[in-house]
Amino acid sequence: MKSRSLEALGIPLALVPLAQRQVAEARRAGLGLTEARLRLAAVVAAPADFTADPSFAPLAAELVALRAAAPTAAAPRTAPVPWRQWGTDIDAAAIAQMRQAALLPVAVSAALMPDAHVGYGLPIGGVLATENAVVPYAVGVDIACRMKLTVLDAPPEWLDARRDRLAAALERETRFGIGAEFGRRGDPHRSRPREHEVLDDDWNVSPVTRANRDKARAQLGTSGSGNHFVEFGTFTVAADRAGELGLPQGGVFLALLSHSGSRGTGAQVCDHYSRLAMRRCPDLPREMSRLAWLPLDSPEGREYWEAMQLMGRYAAANHAVIHRHVAAAIGARPILDVENHHNFAWEEEHVVDGVSRRVIVHRKGATPAGAGVLGIIPGSMAAPGYLVRGRGVDAALHSASHGAGRRMSRTQARETWRWPQVRGFLADRGVELLSAGIDEVPHAYKDIHAVMAAQEDLVETLARFDPRLVKMAPEGERPED
């Protein structure tokens, strides 16, 4: 049965997947579709009467537990909390999502960055401050998705003179794709799982992290799919900025830039706790269901918070492993490292309506930009990215964009562009693409220069990164950004 049919019977959105599995099992056991529909309606009406039912007992038990638990008061506000938008090239659907988020009863303040586009619940590029509440989908599916830039002690001329060696390092020292792992059977490179002290952390903070620790170990040092990448390029910094960054002089350097998050384990954490949140907020309108939250003083809220923190450390470890192995493979050493999350929630002090308050700031596809805080804002595979320093703007909740942002959906990109056109475009800009899906072509993204101009009041630009050798998940991989 389809999701809408089940919801029409009164199945809460969070329990729809369970209901679909049980209907399928009941059908295989010989139950007709009409009978299954009638049985489901009866289960919804009186779940306590069906806790021993051979077909629908698990669903009945979940419904009983849901109705027994005290639900969180979830009626939307009649008017949104104050929020501000940066940039004008933002589709109406993303703006509508931001308005909905500002109607949450736990919302305090919000902001929309100039790279914004539609996401689940909160738009990508959305920033939401809440009081004593965390919204799993406002953090995102790829918890702690992250940028890391390493400037190397090698000359930029290696991009031409040692191009094959650099390409081989990108091919061998990370893995792309949804199920990407190290140490997998049949690996032509005969790799072994990577090691990092994050694996010695307490993975028992959540049943989800406990169950996925082995997967996390196998995926350590991998990059996933979607808009995730690892690339070599040039890093250009003026002489008067070099000292601020701890570099010996200004000029052009060889650099490595990566973008990925907490991989399969982070996705499982999001799935589990977003369902718990939706169960706690059954009164939210359907269109706002993915904005369901967990109170931070609830067991589920604290558990999610600790799991999120672990995923943050794991994502940082992922990048550390990638950069360590790639740098070693080409015989270079780091002279500057800068990194930041952009799918995360932080407990911070902010001035809201003239009053300093302790709030939870969700940055879904948004870069932390507190006063003096360094961050990385990439463009596309054919456009520059920037090392920036935050200005600490209160109205933006000390945030900035996390990239150029999509201007074209993946479907539109696949229908519009073909590789011969794109490869010619890349070649004209000196970019070599090792692999990527056609839905990640540069033309699918907004103009990074316009995005940066729209947020000049949020960040100060310190240096520039230009991609030259780019590796992403190959064509055909399902996106997981």
Secondary structure by P-SEA (a helix, b strand, c coil): ccaaaaaaacccccaaaaaaaaaaaaaaacccaaaaaaaaaaaaacccccccccccaaaaaaaaaaaacccccccccccccbbbbccccccaaaaaaaaaaaaccccccccccccccccccccccbbbbbcccccccccccccccbbbbbbccccccccccaaaaaaaaaacccccccccccccccccccccccccccccccccccaaaaacaaaaaaacccccccccccbbbbbbbcccccccccccccccccbbbbbccccaaaaaaaaaaaaaaaaaccccccccccccccccccaaaaaaaaaaaaaaaaaaaaaaaaaaaaaaaacccccccccccccccccccccccccccbbbbbbcccccccccbbbbbbccccbbbbbbbbcccccccccccccccccccaaaaaacccaaaaaaaaaaaccccccccccccccccccaaaaaaaccccccccbbbbbcbbbcccccccccc
